[in-house]
Structure formats: structure tokens, C-alpha cells
């Protein structure tokens, strides 16, 4: 136990150091919005750029360049998928019980409680503790190709449709719209070209990497702009925010531990990987989705920032618990 605590403590300290770029991008947005140098309303344009262009470029390049066969432990990924599905059902039921009936409201809360921040939390932690971030990519693919697809479909379903359109037509329109979003297209293109061993010109990959590198900083800057304009107070945390943050930071990782370990028989390093991934905070993509579909923008911004703070505080405890 003494050895585990030492590794966990080191991991938490190193993760704090690696999060300096996050604080810089986010803090710059807050400062510029507070000083009115950049209007807070501009956050919508920045988040659209990240959602429609930068994030797809990042995903395409990284997925295409990955060794997909070496990354997948199907028992582990199946266990994580089952835990995420169960968590999504619990969050959706809780949202409905809380009075949320509109599909976009429910989808946003499912994303807040189940999806994780891979780029600026999971990657630094995994590199520091395990020396590699490779175990994150299968979960990233699952998030983009399954969870995000479901969320986008529900978001599109909740949009205003043509007059007289029935539920079947709206659902079909939502499914098509979700499949042709740049986020999903980029992910599927990366997988397909990787599996078919199609050679993509280096200049294309370099261009995608150049644009993709801006995805997280721009998304964080947009989040900072929004919060700089609207403000964020810990004392103003609502019961719904507390419930979502508690579920994301405590309940979901425990659920992943039980489902993956007890039901799917995942052991050793993979069990530690999956629990730690589940313990990561809500991603800034939640805020991008919220602005993109004009739903729960204030809630999403608050949950992203507050879950990040809580996850950071709990990180040494999770490392102490899951590492052998």
C-alpha cells in the first residue's frame, strides 16, 4: 500500500504540472471576456470551429496512425461499454425523473455523466503513471463512434423539424444527420483507411495534425470566454450539477470497476486502466455540443469546470486504490 500511495501521489502532482496549458487557454478566455477585449458572444464561433473542423482533424489523424489490432482487449472494452450503457440508462432515468423530457436535455445530461475528458486529463495521467496513453484510444473510439453518435442523434431529434413531420421521419432525419457530422465522418474515415491500409499522403496527415492540435486549446478558450461573460460561482452550484458531478467522478468509476471486474472478469492493468478512464472529468466537448445545439449551455460549462476540479482532487485517491 505504501508503494501505491507514492505512485498515486506522484501521478497527481505530475498531472497538475501537465494541466498548466489547460489553465492558460481557459484562463485567457476568462480574462479577455472579463476585460471585454473579446466579446463573450464570440465563444460560439470558437466552439463551432472546434466541433466542425479541429476535433475531426485531430481524430482522423490519430486514429489513422494507430495500431488498432494492438489496442483492443475485447473483454475489457466490452466491459467498459456495458458499464457506460448502464450508466447512461441511470442518468437518463434520473433526468426524466427530474422533469427533463426534451431529447436534447436528456442527451446532454447523459454525455455529462458518462463521457470522459481524454485529451487533457486522461492522456497526461496515463503517460505519467503507465508510460503510455495507448489504452485510452479504444475508449476514445467507443465514445466517438457509439456514445457521441447516440447523443448527436438525440440532439438532432430534438431540433425543430418541418411542419407535419412525424416521429419516424424526424428519427430518420436525426440518424442521417448524426452519421454525416464531421466528428463521426472523421472517426469512421480514420478507421476505414487504417483497416484497408490505404496510404494517406504525408502532407494531408501533417495538415490534419496542424489543425487538430488547435482543437483542445480553442475549445478551452471558448469555454473560458463563455464563463468570463456569465460568471461561475461554487456557491451557486445547483443540486442537478452536484448530482451529475458526483455521478461522473464517483459513481461511474465504481460502476466500471464492478461491471468490468465482477461481470466481465477483467483483471490486472486493464481493470486499472478502465477505472481511471471512467474517473476522468466531463470533457469540454459537452460545452461544444451545448452551444452547437443551443441547450443547457450554462449547465454544461459549470459541469465541465467543476467536475475537472473534483476529478483532480480525487486523482491521488483513485491511483492509490486501483494500482497494485
N, C-alpha and C positions, 0 to 999 in steps of 0.2 A: 504493500500500500504506500510505503514511503516513496518508492521509485515512481509509482503512478502519479502521485501528487507533484513530484518535481517536474515530470514531463508536462503535466497539465498546466502548471504554473508558468513554465517556460513558453508553452504554446500560447497562452493567453497574453503574455507580455509581448511576444513577437507579433501576434495578431494586431495588438494595439498599434505597434510601430508601423505595420503594413497598412493600417487604415488611415494614415496621415493623408494620402491622396483623396480619400473619400471626404474627409473633413474639409480639405482645401476646396474641392469642387462644390460641395454642398454649402460651405460657409461663404464662398464667394458669391453664390446666388443669393443667399440671405442678405449679405452686406449690400450688394448692389441694389436689391429691391428696397431695402430699408432706406438707403440714401437716395432712392428714386433715380439712380443713374440708368438702370434698365427697368422698364415698367414690369410689374409682376404679371401683367396680362401676356407678356411675351413667353411665359413658360409653356403655353400651349404650342407655340411654334417649335420650341426646342424639343418638347416631348414627341411631337409628330415626326420630327426629323429622326429621333432615336427609334421610334416604333416602326416607321415605314422604310427606313433606309439603313441606319447604322447597325442596329441589332441584327437584322437579316444578314448583312455583310459579315458581321462577327461570327454568327452561327455557321454560315456556309463555309467559310474558310477553315474554321476549327474542326467541324465535323468531317469535311472532305479530307483533311490531313491526318485524321485519327486512324489508329488500327482498331477497327470496330470489333473484329473477332477476338482480340485480346482483352477487350474491355468488359465483355458481358459474362457475368456469372448469372445464369438464368434463374437459378433458385433465389439468389439474393435480389435480383431485380423484380422477380415475381412477388416476393415477399413485400418489397417496398411498394410496389404497385397496389397490392391488396391493402396494405396499411393506409396508403393515400386515398384509395377508393372508400374505405371505411370512414376515414377522417372527413372526406368530402360529404358523405351522407350525413354524418353527425352535424357538421357545420351548416349544411343546407336545411336540415330539420330544425336546428336552433334558430336560423334566420327566419324561417317561416313562422315558428312559434313566437318569435319576437315581433311579428307583424309585417315582415317583408314578403311581398307577394310577387313583385315585378321581377321577371327573369334576370335583368341586369343587376339588380340589387343582390339577389341570391348568388349569382355568379361571382360578383366582386368579393363577397364575403368568403366564398369557397376558396378563391385564389388567395385571399389574405391568410386563411388558416392552414392551407396545405402547401402552396408553392414556397420555394426557398430561394434565398439570395446566394447564387453560386459564385458570381464573378468577384465580388469584393469582400465576401466573408468566407465562404467555403474554400475557395482556392488558396488564400493566404494561410488559413488554418491547416489545411491538408499538406501543403508544401512544408510548413514548419514542423508538423508533427510526424508525418509519414514520408516526407521527402518527395512526394508526387501528388498531383491533383487528378491523375487518371481515373480513379474510382468515381469522380463526380460526373464524368461525361455521360455514362448510361442514364443517370438520373436526369441530367440536363435534357437528353433526348426524349425521355419519358415526359418531362414537363412540357416541352415544346410540342411534341407530336401527339400527345394524348391530353394532358391537363389543359394546356393552352387552347387546344382545338375545341374542347368542350366549353371552356369559358368564352371563347370568341363566338362560338355558335349561339350560346345563350345571350351574349351581348347583342349580336345581330338580330336574334329572335325578338329581343325587347325593343328594337328600334321601331319607329313608326313606319308602317308599310303602306302600300297603295290602298286606297279606299276599297272596301269589299273583299280584301284578301283574307282567305280562311286560314285556320291554323296549319293545315297541311302545306299550303303554298308558302306561308311565312317560314315554316320549319325548313322546307326545301331551299328557300332563298337564304336562310341562315346557314345551312350546311354548306352550300356553294360558296357563300361569302367567306366563311371561315377557312375553307380549303384554299382559296385564292389570295389570302392575305400574304404580304411579303414575308412575314415571320414563318409561316408554315411552308410556303413555297421554297424558301431558302434552306430550311431544315431538310425537307424531302429531297431537294436537288443535291445537297451535300451527301446524303446517304446513298442516293441512287448512283451518282457519279463515282463515289467511293467503292461501292459494291461492284460496279461494272468496270472498274479500273480505267476509267476514261481520263486521259491526260488533259488537265486544265492548264492553259498557258500560265507561266510564272507571273507574267505582268498582270493577269486577272487576279491571281491569288494575292499578289502584292497590293493591288488596288483595294481588294476586299479587306485585307488586313489593315491598310491605312485608314479606311473609313470605319471599320469595325472597332478600332482602338478608341474611337471617339464616343462609342455608344454609352458606356457607363458614366464617363465624366459629364457628357451632355445631359443624360437623364438625371444625374445627381444635381447638376446645376439648375435644371428645370424645377426639380423638387425644392431646392433652396430658394429660387425666385418665388415660387408659389407660397411657401411658408413665410418668406420675408414680407410678403404682401398681406398675408392673412394672420400671421402670428401663430404660435404654438405654445400652450402652457400646460405643464404637467398637472396643475390643479384642475384644469378643465377636462381632464380625461373622463370620458363617458363610460357607463357600465358596459356598453357594447364594445368599445375599444378595449377595455380591460378583459372582457371575455375572449375576444379574438387574439389578443396578445398572449394571454395565459394559455389558450389552446395551442397557439403556434409554438411557443417557447417551452412548454412543459408537457401538455397532453399529447401532442403529435409525436415527439420523440419517444415518449414512453409507449405509445401505441405501436410505433415502428419496432421498438425493442421486443414487445410481446409477440406481435404478429410474425416478425421475421425470425425471431429466436425460437419461440414455442411452437408455432404452427408450421413454419417452413424449414425449421432445422438449420438456419444459418448460424454459423459459429465463427469464432476467431476474429480475424481482421475485418472481414466483410460485415459482420454484425456491428462492430465499432464504427466502420465507415457509414453505414446506413443510419445509425442512431445520431451520429454527429451531423450528417447532412440534414436530417429531419429537424435538428435543433437550431439550424441556421435561421436568421430572421426572415420576415417577409421581404420579397425583392422590390426594388424600385420600379420594376415593370408594372406593379399594381397601380402605381400613380400614373404611369403612362397609359395603361388601359382605361383608368378612370377618366382621365382628360380626353382620351380619344373618343370614348362613348358617352361622355358627359353624365357620369353617375358617381356619386359618393366621393368627389374629389377631396373634400376636407377630411373625411374619414380615412381614405387611403393614404394621404400624406401623413396623418398622425400615426397610423398603424406602422407605416414603413419606418419612421424615425424612432418611435417608442419601442417597437419590437427589436430594433437594432441595438438600442441601449440595454434592454433586458437580456438579449442573447449574449452581448458582450460581457455582462456581469456574470451570467451563468456559465460561460465557456469553461473556466477552470474546473467547475464542478462536474460538467459533462465529461471533460477529458479525464478527470480523476476517476469517474465512475466506469467508463467504457474501456479504457486502456488496460491491458493485462499487467 
